């Protein structure tokens, strides 16, 4: 079974027509992997993968900036 981070990486890649390289430490916002509008969609996808709503305090730019940060703030914190 793929990890939740691998599934999220695949989902993020699907936002683009051309292939994009998304490493665990890629800044998702600065690199343009997600736009400000896609950020909200990404949070919804993270909640879907996580299986529950996120505490609003978890949803910060810093905790959602990279796949490593998301993994630490959401998937490993469970």
VMD Tcl script that draws the C-alpha trace (Angstrom):
set ca {
  {0.00 0.00 0.00}
  {1.32 3.43 -0.93}
  {2.01 5.88 1.85}
  {-0.29 8.84 2.29}
  {2.56 11.16 1.29}
  {3.10 9.16 -1.93}
  {-0.61 9.41 -2.69}
  {-0.56 13.15 -2.00}
  {2.51 13.55 -4.25}
  {0.62 11.76 -7.06}
  {-2.43 13.97 -6.50}
  {-0.28 17.12 -6.63}
  {1.36 15.90 -9.83}
  {-2.08 15.48 -11.34}
  {-2.69 19.21 -10.99}
  {-0.23 19.82 -13.83}
  {-0.32 18.95 -17.52}
  {3.46 18.55 -17.65}
  {5.31 16.25 -15.21}
  {6.61 18.02 -12.12}
  {9.30 16.86 -9.72}
  {8.06 17.03 -6.14}
  {10.59 16.06 -3.50}
  {9.74 15.77 0.19}
  {11.42 19.14 0.84}
  {10.03 20.98 -2.23}
  {8.37 24.23 -1.17}
  {4.93 23.59 -2.63}
  {3.91 27.26 -2.74}
  {7.20 28.91 -3.75}
  {7.83 26.33 -6.49}
  {4.36 26.83 -7.96}
  {3.30 23.22 -7.37}
  {0.17 24.63 -5.72}
  {-1.44 28.00 -6.26}
  {-3.29 29.79 -3.49}
  {-6.58 28.39 -4.81}
  {-5.18 24.88 -5.08}
  {-3.94 25.16 -1.49}
  {-7.52 24.82 -0.27}
  {-8.06 21.80 -2.53}
  {-4.85 20.30 -1.16}
  {-6.07 20.67 2.42}
  {-9.30 18.88 1.46}
  {-7.28 16.08 -0.16}
  {-5.08 15.80 2.95}
  {-8.22 15.48 5.08}
  {-9.53 12.77 2.72}
  {-6.28 10.82 2.95}
  {-6.12 11.35 6.72}
  {-9.71 10.18 7.16}
  {-10.85 13.13 9.22}
  {-11.00 16.91 9.37}
  {-7.86 18.74 10.38}
  {-7.76 20.90 13.47}
  {-7.72 24.51 12.17}
  {-4.53 25.12 14.17}
  {-2.71 22.53 12.03}
  {-3.51 24.34 8.77}
  {-0.72 26.89 8.56}
  {1.56 27.84 5.69}
  {4.54 26.35 7.55}
  {2.85 23.02 8.32}
  {1.64 22.72 4.71}
  {4.75 24.07 2.94}
  {6.45 20.74 2.11}
  {5.52 17.07 2.04}
  {7.84 16.51 5.02}
  {6.03 19.24 6.98}
  {2.62 17.78 6.09}
  {3.75 14.31 7.09}
  {4.99 15.58 10.46}
  {2.02 17.87 11.21}
  {-0.75 15.55 10.01}
  {0.07 11.93 9.27}
  {2.66 11.26 12.01}
  {0.81 13.35 14.60}
  {-2.22 11.05 14.52}
}
mol new
graphics top color blue
foreach p $ca { graphics top sphere $p radius 0.5 }
foreach p [lrange $ca 0 end-1] q [lrange $ca 1 end] { graphics top cylinder $p $q radius 0.2 }
display resetview
